[in-house]
Amino acid sequence: MVPFGGWEMPLAYPSGTMAEHRACREGAVAFDVSHLGAVRVEGPTAFDHLQRSFSNDLRRIAPGRAQYTHLLDETGSVADDIIVLWVEDEVFDVMPNASNTSRVVSAIGGEDVTSQRAVIAVQGPRARALLATVSPDAAAVPRFGVARFDWEGIACVVSGTGYTGEDGVECAVPAARAEELWSAILDTGVMPAGLGARDTLRLEAGLPLHGHELGPGITPLQAELGRVVGWTKGDFIGRAALEEERAQGPRRRLRGVVGEGRQPMRDGADVFAFGRRVGWLTSGNFSPMRERGIGLALVDADAQLLDGDAVTVVQRGRELPATIVRPPLWPPRVEE
């Protein structure tokens, strides 16, 4: 158990991070992600309020759907990345990162209901089949769908979301009954997994982590997440700064890095190309599937690094030969 965002979280279970990681890629795992915030925003003004608060355009979805979006500051930096669940007409559940929940409440209002529920993420190619033996309704929610379901008389909410690069769902269950649902899911053969595997899985999938690929000074455009900006909607926090950056072009961009050897990469390491420092690793680790060191890096746009270009990662005085690869880092792209 380790401290994380004000919570005590499992880093790994007895099977270990490597086994948990591979189980998610090949079978199914369950994560307790109750540390993710939950802010309920409802009422006749909820839609317009969230439209002005977040970067994405809620008109792209409808009740019964989820959307990935950003809360920006006035400089265009990502204050938090968020999933919005449009549960039903005039009812939204906003899910910020654990340490940012109070910041999000301050920005958008709403009611912090984090302590009222637990969230169990069931992920992997067999996730839906195994979950269906516990709750067919929960297993049937489509990708980025949202639905209410009843399990053993307990009212729950499920969304077709996750943070692993695999198919799966996230089930919100009243906190007092969470252990029962957790046990029922594990009894199907789903393996429990901790923070260690969650991080290596999201890194292989090229998914950003706030405080690493997103945060102060890092905009959606730099993080290659322009798709979460609703340019055709009205004003929103940070829009003016983003429009200026879009016109000039981002000064740096997020790229994937794959090492030639097994040495894990670490965030903060410098990236060199063409005889100069061109950026740094925002995240790094060992890829259990590629069996190589991998990372994500913010690199200077003027370096014009392309997929397949050779770079050198320098960490603790050691030079690690590596290659620029467009995320995701798993599965490998055909052209690799």
PEDADA-V996096 format. One record per run of one state. SS is the DSSP state (a for helix, b for strand, c for the rest). FROM is the first residue (numbers start at 1). TO is the last residue. If there is no record, write none. Layout:
SS|FROM|TO  SS|FROM|TO
This chain:
c|1|1  b|2|4  c|5|6  b|7|9  c|10|16  a|17|26  c|27|28  b|29|32  c|33|38  b|39|42  c|43|45  a|46|53  b|54|54  c|55|57  a|58|60  c|61|64  b|65|72  c|73|76  b|77|88  c|89|90  b|91|95  c|96|97  a|98|108  c|109|110  b|111|112  c|113|113  a|114|116  b|117|123  c|124|126  a|127|131  c|132|135  a|136|139  c|140|144  b|145|151  c|152|153  b|154|159  c|160|167  b|168|174  a|175|186  c|187|190  b|191|192  c|193|194  a|195|204  c|205|209  b|210|210  c|211|213  b|214|215  c|216|217  b|218|219  c|220|225  a|226|228  c|229|238  a|239|248  c|249|251  b|252|259  c|260|269  b|270|273  c|274|275  b|276|287  c|288|291  b|292|300  a|301|303  c|304|309  b|310|315  c|316|317  b|318|325  c|326|336
